[in-house]
Amino acid sequence: MALSSSSFCFSSLALGHRNSVRFYSQRSAKAPCFSCHPPTMVARLNLQGKAFPGDGVPETKESSLVVCFGEMLIDFVPTISGVSLADAPAFKKAPGGAPANVAVGIARLGGSSAFIGKVGEDEFGYMLADILKENNVNNDGMRFDPGARTALAFVTLRRDGEREFMFYRNPSADMLLQVVELDFDLIRKAKIFHYGSISLITEPCKSAHIAAAKAAKDAGVVLSYDPNLRLPLWPSAESAREGILSIWDTADIIKISEEEISFLTKGEDPYNDAVVRKLFHPNLKLLLVTDGPDGCRYYTKEFSGRVGGLEVDAVDTTGAGDAFVAGILSQLAVDLSLLQKEDLLRDALKFANTCGALTVMERGAIPALPTREAVLNAMLQSVT
């Protein structure tokens, strides 16, 4: 999910009997970046980072483990911008999938993360497993399906910031993860369990998703939810709304975009705090709203506010929202008390905004995710 205001237009196209193809265009606004940060804030983030010796592995790894559940796929991105998928002369393959992006993003920032999901027993699937390992993400919960292919998505990169997706899932391996294939020990070790809504669309993955989240909740793990609306993948708009909201009240942390607020509230004003508060359920600890160039908004039971952003020239907004999520979860995994301390939460959200901004400056999702050093350097540069 890009850190942007987006308008959606939808259509679908079936190619043959073996592949189900759907696409939509998404207008992406400028991504929020870092605004002026006092040096004391950067110092606090550096101090907090001391939990990571040498900005590497946490001292007590499992105490700050974030387990990400859901899809991992291959994005095919045109080698040039400003053309349609049909007119693109060539494509560059890039690993993607929102939950996997978050897992890699956290690891790049020096955190501890794991991924649970399913890919095909094919060259792409093995490549994705290797990419997780190379990025220090625990892939013990990854499964391989011999009868289904790894999911693919073709993504245009237009000069005007629009993106167009074409998905190949009929079904793809990520849709076929079963309850019996879940690594419950890994789930229970997590401090935060993060997921989206795409894994709720079809069985058996839907049941696996629900079982995994319940196991995490029962173990006292904090649940983090980014709906990551991809409407063409759902049978209908109403089924998407019902599916997304079906697990809404179980999450402790929710990140949504302004277009998702409009969708879930059936067209109400996403900039109205009263409208946003309708989505705040009694057990929710933190609701985050990404607002494109305006940064992000945050809501807890005790306080709410906005952390401003800065427009940047985006090369590719793919994965920017996932980088933002990785940024905030990497901070919360170290210290959940940020949820009760507004000044420290604001610092963490400025860090997350910077993660999203740096990501849009390169093509692809996982290849563009920043390191902790790059984020802190960018924040320091914004002060001087």
C-alpha positions in Angstrom: 0.0 0.0 0.0 1.5 3.2 -1.1 1.7 6.1 1.4 -0.5 8.2 -0.8 -3.9 9.5 -1.6 -5.3 7.2 -4.3 -8.2 7.0 -6.6 -9.1 3.6 -8.0 -10.6 2.5 -11.3 -11.2 -1.2 -11.8 -11.6 -3.7 -14.6 -10.8 -7.3 -15.1 -9.5 -9.5 -17.9 -9.3 -13.2 -18.2 -6.5 -14.7 -20.4 -7.3 -18.3 -21.3 -8.4 -20.8 -18.8 -5.3 -21.2 -16.7 -4.6 -17.7 -15.5 -7.0 -15.2 -13.9 -5.8 -11.7 -14.5 -7.1 -8.6 -12.9 -5.7 -5.1 -13.0 -6.4 -1.6 -11.8 -4.7 1.8 -11.9 -3.8 3.6 -8.8 -2.9 7.3 -8.7 -0.2 7.8 -6.2 0.5 11.1 -4.6 3.8 12.2 -3.3 5.0 10.1 -0.4 5.5 11.6 3.0 9.1 12.1 4.0 10.9 13.6 7.0 10.2 17.1 8.2 12.5 19.0 10.5 13.4 16.9 13.5 15.1 18.3 16.6 18.5 16.6 17.2 17.1 15.3 20.6 14.6 13.2 18.7 17.3 11.6 16.5 19.4 11.0 19.6 16.5 9.2 21.3 16.1 7.0 18.3 19.8 6.2 18.4 19.6 5.5 22.1 16.6 3.2 21.5 18.7 1.5 18.9 21.2 0.4 21.5 19.0 -2.7 22.0 20.6 -3.7 18.7 24.3 -4.4 19.2 26.0 -2.9 16.1 22.6 -2.2 14.6 22.3 -5.9 14.0 20.5 -8.7 15.9 18.6 -7.8 19.1 20.2 -8.8 22.4 17.2 -11.0 23.2 16.0 -11.8 19.7 12.6 -13.4 20.4 11.6 -10.5 22.7 11.4 -8.2 19.8 10.4 -10.7 17.0 7.8 -9.5 14.5 6.2 -12.4 12.6 4.6 -11.3 9.3 1.8 -13.5 7.7 0.5 -13.6 4.2 1.5 -13.4 0.6 4.9 -13.2 -1.1 5.1 -12.8 -4.8 7.1 -11.6 -7.8 6.5 -8.0 -9.1 7.5 -7.5 -12.7 8.3 -3.9 -13.2 8.8 -2.3 -16.7 12.4 -1.2 -17.3 11.1 2.2 -18.5 8.4 4.5 -17.2 5.5 6.0 -19.0 4.2 3.0 -20.9 1.4 0.5 -20.6 2.0 -3.1 -19.6 1.4 -4.1 -23.2 3.9 -1.6 -24.6 6.7 -2.3 -22.0 9.8 -3.6 -23.9 11.1 -5.6 -20.9 10.4 -6.2 -17.2 12.6 -6.4 -14.2 11.5 -9.0 -11.6 11.4 -7.7 -8.0 10.3 -9.6 -4.9 7.1 -8.3 -3.2 4.0 -8.9 -1.3 3.0 -6.6 1.6 3.7 -8.9 4.6 7.0 -10.0 3.1 7.9 -6.4 2.4 7.3 -5.5 6.1 9.4 -8.5 7.3 12.3 -7.5 5.1 11.9 -3.8 6.0 12.1 -4.6 9.7 15.2 -6.7 9.2 16.9 -4.0 7.1 16.2 -1.6 10.1 18.1 -3.9 12.4 15.1 -5.7 13.8 14.1 -9.3 14.2 11.5 -10.6 11.8 10.0 -13.8 10.4 7.7 -14.6 7.5 4.9 -17.2 7.3 3.3 -17.9 3.9 3.3 -20.2 0.9 5.0 -20.1 -2.5 5.2 -22.5 -5.4 7.7 -25.3 -5.5 9.3 -23.5 -8.4 12.3 -21.4 -9.2 10.5 -18.2 -8.2 9.4 -19.7 -4.9 13.0 -20.8 -4.1 14.3 -17.4 -5.1 11.9 -15.7 -2.7 12.9 -18.0 0.2 16.6 -17.2 -0.5 15.8 -13.5 -0.6 14.3 -13.6 2.8 17.3 -15.5 4.2 19.7 -13.1 2.6 17.9 -10.2 4.3 18.1 -11.9 7.7 14.4 -12.8 7.8 13.5 -16.1 9.4 11.8 -18.2 6.7 11.2 -21.3 8.8 7.4 -20.8 8.4 7.5 -20.7 4.6 5.9 -23.6 2.8 6.2 -24.8 -0.8 3.2 -26.1 -2.9 4.1 -28.6 -5.6 0.8 -28.1 -7.4 0.5 -24.3 -7.6 2.7 -21.5 -8.9 4.2 -18.6 -7.0 2.0 -15.5 -7.5 3.0 -12.9 -10.1 2.0 -9.3 -10.5 3.0 -7.0 -13.4 3.2 -3.4 -12.3 3.5 -0.3 -14.6 5.5 2.7 -13.5 4.0 5.8 -15.2 5.6 9.2 -15.2 2.5 10.7 -13.7 2.8 8.5 -10.6 0.1 6.0 -11.6 0.5 2.3 -11.2 -1.3 -0.5 -13.0 -1.4 -4.0 -11.6 -2.1 -7.3 -13.4 -2.2 -10.3 -11.0 -1.8 -14.0 -11.9 -3.6 -16.0 -9.2 -5.7 -19.0 -10.3 -5.0 -20.1 -7.7 -1.4 -19.1 -6.7 0.4 -21.0 -3.9 -0.2 -18.2 -1.3 -3.9 -18.9 -1.4 -3.4 -22.6 -0.5 -1.7 -22.4 2.9 -3.4 -24.7 5.3 -3.8 -24.7 9.1 -1.8 -27.9 9.5 1.2 -26.2 7.7 1.4 -23.3 10.3 4.5 -23.0 12.5 2.6 -22.2 15.8 5.8 -22.2 17.8 7.2 -19.4 15.7 3.9 -17.5 16.0 3.8 -17.8 19.8 7.4 -16.5 20.1 6.5 -13.2 18.4 6.1 -9.9 20.2 4.1 -8.6 17.2 2.1 -10.6 14.6 1.5 -8.6 11.5 -0.9 -9.4 8.6 -3.1 -8.0 5.8 -6.5 -8.9 4.4 -5.6 -10.6 1.1 -5.1 -13.9 2.9 -8.8 -13.7 3.9 -10.1 -13.9 0.4 -10.2 -17.6 -0.2 -9.9 -20.9 1.6 -7.9 -22.7 2.8 -5.7 -19.6 3.5 -8.5 -17.8 5.2 -8.8 -20.5 7.9 -5.0 -20.6 8.3 -5.0 -16.8 8.8 -7.7 -16.9 11.5 -6.0 -19.8 13.3 -2.6 -18.1 13.2 -4.1 -14.8 14.6 -6.0 -16.7 17.3 -2.8 -18.5 18.4 -0.9 -15.2 18.5 -3.7 -13.5 20.5 -3.9 -16.4 23.0 -0.1 -16.2 23.5 -0.3 -12.5 24.4 1.2 -11.4 21.1 0.3 -7.9 19.8 -1.7 -8.0 16.6 -0.9 -5.6 13.8 -3.2 -5.2 10.8 -2.8 -3.4 7.5 -5.8 -4.2 5.3 -3.9 -3.4 2.1 -7.0 -3.1 0.0 -6.7 -4.7 -3.4 -10.3 -4.7 -4.6 -9.9 -6.6 -7.9 -8.8 -9.6 -6.0 -12.1 -9.8 -4.1 -15.3 -11.2 -5.6 -17.1 -7.9 -4.9 -16.7 -4.6 -3.1 -19.1 -5.7 -0.4 -17.3 -9.0 0.2 -14.0 -7.0 0.5 -15.6 -4.6 3.1 -17.1 -7.5 5.0 -13.9 -9.5 4.9 -11.7 -6.7 6.0 -14.0 -5.7 8.9 -14.5 -9.4 9.9 -11.2 -9.3 11.9 -11.2 -5.6 12.6 -12.0 -5.9 16.3 -9.2 -8.4 17.1 -6.3 -6.1 16.1 -4.3 -4.1 18.6 -2.6 -1.8 15.9 -4.2 -0.9 12.6 -2.7 1.1 9.7 -5.1 2.4 7.0 -4.9 4.9 4.2 -7.4 7.6 3.5 -8.9 5.7 0.5 -9.5 2.7 2.8 -11.3 4.9 5.3 -13.7 6.1 2.5 -14.2 2.5 1.3 -14.9 1.0 4.8 -17.2 3.9 5.8 -19.0 3.8 2.4 -17.9 7.2 1.2 -17.6 9.3 4.4 -14.9 12.0 4.7 -11.6 10.3 5.6 -10.2 13.7 6.9 -12.9 14.0 9.5 -11.7 12.8 12.9 -15.2 11.8 13.9 -15.3 9.5 10.9 -12.0 8.0 11.7 -13.0 7.5 15.3 -15.9 5.3 14.1 -13.2 2.7 13.1 -11.6 2.8 16.6 -12.8 -0.3 18.4 -12.7 -0.6 22.2 -9.5 -2.8 22.4 -7.5 -1.0 19.8 -4.2 0.5 21.0 -3.2 2.5 18.0 -4.9 3.5 14.7 -2.6 5.0 12.1 -3.8 6.8 8.9 -1.3 7.6 6.1 -2.1 10.9 4.4 0.3 11.1 1.4 2.3 14.4 1.4 0.6 15.4 4.7 2.4 12.6 6.6 0.3 10.5 8.9 -2.3 10.7 11.7 -2.4 8.7 14.9 -5.2 7.9 17.3 -5.1 6.2 20.7 -7.7 6.2 23.5 -5.7 9.0 25.3 -4.4 11.2 22.5 -4.3 11.8 18.7 -2.4 14.0 16.3 -0.6 14.4 13.1 3.0 13.9 12.1 3.8 16.1 9.1 5.5 14.9 5.9 7.4 16.4 3.0 6.8 15.8 -0.7 9.5 14.0 -2.6 9.9 13.1 -6.3 8.7 9.5 -6.4 10.4 7.0 -8.7 8.1 4.2 -7.6 5.7 4.2 -4.7 5.4 0.4 -4.6 6.2 -0.7 -1.0 6.2 2.8 0.6 3.3 1.9 2.9 5.0 -1.3 3.9 8.2 0.5 4.6 6.2 2.9 6.9 4.7 -0.1 8.7 8.2 -1.7 9.1 9.5 1.6 10.5 6.8 1.9 13.2 6.7 -1.8 14.1 10.5 -2.0 14.4 10.3 0.7 17.0 7.3 -0.8 18.9 8.9 -4.2 18.9 11.7 -2.8 21.0 9.4 -0.7 23.3 5.7 -1.1 23.4 5.4 1.6 26.0 5.6 4.1 23.0 1.9 3.5 22.7 1.4 5.4 26.0 4.0 8.1 25.4 2.9 10.6 22.8 6.2 12.4 22.4 8.1 9.1 21.8 5.4 7.8 19.5 5.7 10.9 17.4 9.4 10.4 17.1 8.8 6.8 16.0 6.3 8.0 13.4 8.8 10.5 12.0 11.2 7.6 11.6 8.5 5.6 9.9 7.7 8.5 7.5 11.3 8.6 6.6 11.3 4.9 5.8 8.4 5.4 3.4 10.0 8.4 1.7 13.3 6.7 1.1 11.6 3.7 -0.4 9.8 5.7 -3.2 13.2 6.9 -4.5 14.0 3.6 -6.0 12.2 1.0 -8.1 10.6 -2.1 -6.6 9.5 -2.8 -3.0 12.1 -5.0 -1.3 15.1 -3.7 -3.3 14.2 -0.1 -2.2 13.6 -0.7 1.6 16.1 1.4 3.6 18.6 0.4 6.3 18.5 1.9 9.7 21.7 3.8 9.0 20.2 5.4 5.9 17.0 6.5 7.7 18.9 8.0 10.6 21.3 9.8 8.2 18.4 11.2 6.3 16.8 12.4 9.5 20.0 14.1 10.6 20.4 15.8 7.2 16.9 17.2 7.5 17.9 18.9 10.8 21.0 20.7 9.3 
